[in-house]
Amino acid sequence: MTATAAPVLRRYAESVAAAHDELTRLDQASGDGDFGDNLRSGLTRVLAELDESGAGHGFDVAGRVFLDEVGGTSGPLFGLLFTEIARALDEDPDGGWARGAAAGLAAIQRVGEAEVGDRTLVDALAPAAAELERGTGFAAAARAAAEGARATADLRARRGRASYVGERARGLPDPGAMGVALLFEALAVTEDRGFSAGLF
């Protein structure tokens, strides 16, 4: 499985910008409503830095920007994921996506202690990482992430800010999980321009 990292980030940024209003609406129901802003602004900064420097494959920059400059609960978590993807791609450009997703999942779970079923971004990331490790391809990973993200609508949050709002967010998917699903959709689209997980 191969995909060039910088185009993945650019497609991801486009998808996040298009989904910004919906991500904001979802986060208003389960958090403080800044997820869409944070994800969009962080990716805008990443692309601006890449355009200016032209250095790196992109995820190294994304990891640093999200860890150091993006606020909210999700900023550092996405930063961990991007950092682990960057490390894995540096070591193995072909197999790095699977290793990076798995390492990112492990890092996020160490920090946040979330498990599948807690209604967090882990519900999208874990099944996507599993598909990549099985070697079933980017499209299968994207579909698994989308299914995991959508399934959070039926879960009661046990981690993160959403755990404080009780049933208010029931019926709506977790915004962080949807953000992760958009990343894997972008990854699949770079390999197959006709692919769509139909997230929004």
TATAVEN-V171501 format. One record per residue. RES is the residue in three letters. SS is DSSP state (A for helix, B for strand, O for the rest). OMEGA is omega in radians with two decimals (999 if undefined). D_LAST is the distance of its C-alpha to the last C-alpha in Angstrom with 1 decimal. Layout:
BEGIN
res = [RES/RES]
ss = [SS/SS]
omega = [OMEGA/OMEGA]
d_last = [D_LAST/D_LAST]
END
This chain:
BEGIN
res = [MET/THR/ALA/THR/ALA/ALA/PRO/VAL/LEU/ARG/ARG/TYR/ALA/GLU/SER/VAL/ALA/ALA/ALA/HIS/ASP/GLU/LEU/THR/ARG/LEU/ASP/GLN/ALA/SER/GLY/ASP/GLY/ASP/PHE/GLY/ASP/ASN/LEU/ARG/SER/GLY/LEU/THR/ARG/VAL/LEU/ALA/GLU/LEU/ASP/GLU/SER/GLY/ALA/GLY/HIS/GLY/PHE/ASP/VAL/ALA/GLY/ARG/VAL/PHE/LEU/ASP/GLU/VAL/GLY/GLY/THR/SER/GLY/PRO/LEU/PHE/GLY/LEU/LEU/PHE/THR/GLU/ILE/ALA/ARG/ALA/LEU/ASP/GLU/ASP/PRO/ASP/GLY/GLY/TRP/ALA/ARG/GLY/ALA/ALA/ALA/GLY/LEU/ALA/ALA/ILE/GLN/ARG/VAL/GLY/GLU/ALA/GLU/VAL/GLY/ASP/ARG/THR/LEU/VAL/ASP/ALA/LEU/ALA/PRO/ALA/ALA/ALA/GLU/LEU/GLU/ARG/GLY/THR/GLY/PHE/ALA/ALA/ALA/ALA/ARG/ALA/ALA/ALA/GLU/GLY/ALA/ARG/ALA/THR/ALA/ASP/LEU/ARG/ALA/ARG/ARG/GLY/ARG/ALA/SER/TYR/VAL/GLY/GLU/ARG/ALA/ARG/GLY/LEU/PRO/ASP/PRO/GLY/ALA/MET/GLY/VAL/ALA/LEU/LEU/PHE/GLU/ALA/LEU/ALA/VAL/THR/GLU/ASP/ARG/GLY/PHE/SER/ALA/GLY/LEU/PHE]
ss = [O/O/O/O/A/A/A/A/A/A/A/A/A/A/A/A/A/A/A/A/A/A/A/A/A/A/A/A/A/A/O/O/O/O/A/A/A/A/A/A/A/A/A/A/A/A/A/A/A/A/A/A/A/O/O/O/O/O/A/A/A/A/A/A/A/A/A/A/O/O/O/A/A/A/A/A/A/A/A/A/A/A/A/A/A/A/A/A/A/A/A/O/O/O/O/A/A/A/A/A/A/A/A/A/A/A/A/A/A/A/A/A/O/O/O/O/O/O/O/O/O/A/A/A/A/A/A/A/A/A/A/A/A/A/O/O/O/A/A/A/A/A/A/A/A/A/A/A/A/A/A/A/A/A/O/O/O/O/O/O/A/A/A/A/O/A/A/A/A/O/O/O/O/O/A/A/A/A/A/A/A/A/A/A/A/A/A/A/A/A/A/O/O/O/O/O/O/O/O/O]
omega = [3.10/3.01/-3.12/-2.94/-3.06/3.07/3.08/3.14/-3.14/3.09/3.12/3.13/3.10/-3.12/3.13/3.11/3.14/-3.10/-3.02/-3.07/-3.13/3.07/3.10/3.14/3.13/-3.10/3.07/3.13/-3.03/-3.12/-3.11/2.98/-3.06/-3.05/3.14/3.12/-3.08/-3.11/-3.13/-3.11/3.11/3.14/3.07/3.10/3.13/-3.10/3.10/3.13/3.11/3.13/-3.10/-3.03/-3.08/-3.07/3.05/-3.14/3.04/-3.08/3.02/3.08/-3.13/3.13/-3.13/-3.12/-3.08/3.10/-2.99/-2.94/-3.07/-3.09/-3.12/3.12/-3.00/-3.08/3.13/3.14/3.06/3.08/3.09/3.13/-3.13/-3.14/-3.14/3.06/3.13/-3.14/-3.11/3.13/3.07/-3.10/-3.06/-3.08/-3.11/-3.08/-3.04/-3.12/-3.14/-3.13/-3.13/3.12/3.13/3.13/3.09/3.08/-3.13/3.14/-3.14/3.14/3.07/-3.10/-3.02/3.12/-3.14/3.06/3.03/-3.10/3.14/-3.13/3.08/3.11/3.09/-3.13/3.05/-3.05/-3.07/3.13/3.10/3.11/3.14/3.12/3.12/3.13/3.10/3.12/-3.10/3.03/-3.09/-3.13/3.11/3.10/3.13/3.11/3.13/3.10/-3.14/3.12/3.12/3.14/-3.13/-3.11/3.13/3.12/-3.11/-3.08/2.98/-3.08/3.08/3.10/3.08/-3.09/-3.11/-3.13/-3.12/-3.04/3.05/-3.05/-3.03/-3.09/-3.11/-3.12/3.12/3.13/3.11/-3.10/3.12/3.09/3.10/3.08/3.08/3.14/3.09/3.10/-3.11/3.02/3.10/3.10/-3.14/-3.11/3.13/3.09/-3.10/-3.05/-3.13/-3.08/2.99/3.06/3.10/-3.04/-3.12/999]
d_last = [26.0/25.9/23.4/24.4/23.1/23.0/20.7/18.3/18.4/18.0/14.9/13.5/14.7/13.0/9.5/10.4/11.9/9.0/6.9/10.4/10.6/7.9/9.6/12.8/12.4/11.8/14.8/16.9/16.9/18.0/19.6/20.9/17.8/18.4/15.9/13.6/17.0/18.6/16.1/15.8/19.5/20.5/18.9/20.4/23.7/23.4/22.9/25.7/28.0/27.4/28.0/31.2/32.6/31.3/32.3/30.7/27.7/25.2/24.4/27.9/27.1/23.7/25.5/28.1/26.1/23.8/26.9/29.1/27.2/23.8/24.3/22.8/22.8/20.0/21.7/24.6/22.6/20.4/23.7/25.3/22.7/23.0/26.7/27.1/25.1/27.4/30.5/29.7/28.9/32.1/34.0/32.4/30.1/29.5/29.1/27.9/24.2/25.2/27.9/25.8/23.0/25.7/27.7/24.7/24.0/27.7/28.0/25.2/26.7/30.1/29.1/26.8/28.4/25.1/24.9/22.4/21.9/22.3/18.7/18.2/16.7/19.4/17.7/15.2/17.9/20.8/19.6/18.3/21.7/23.5/22.1/23.1/26.5/27.0/26.5/24.0/22.0/18.9/16.8/18.1/17.4/13.8/13.5/15.6/13.6/10.4/12.8/14.5/11.7/10.7/14.5/15.1/14.2/17.6/19.5/21.8/21.7/24.9/24.4/23.3/23.0/21.0/24.1/25.9/23.9/24.6/22.7/20.9/17.6/18.0/15.2/12.5/11.4/13.2/11.8/14.1/13.0/9.3/11.1/13.3/10.8/9.5/13.2/14.0/11.4/13.3/16.4/15.9/15.0/18.3/20.2/18.6/17.0/15.8/13.7/10.0/8.7/5.7/3.8/0.0]
END
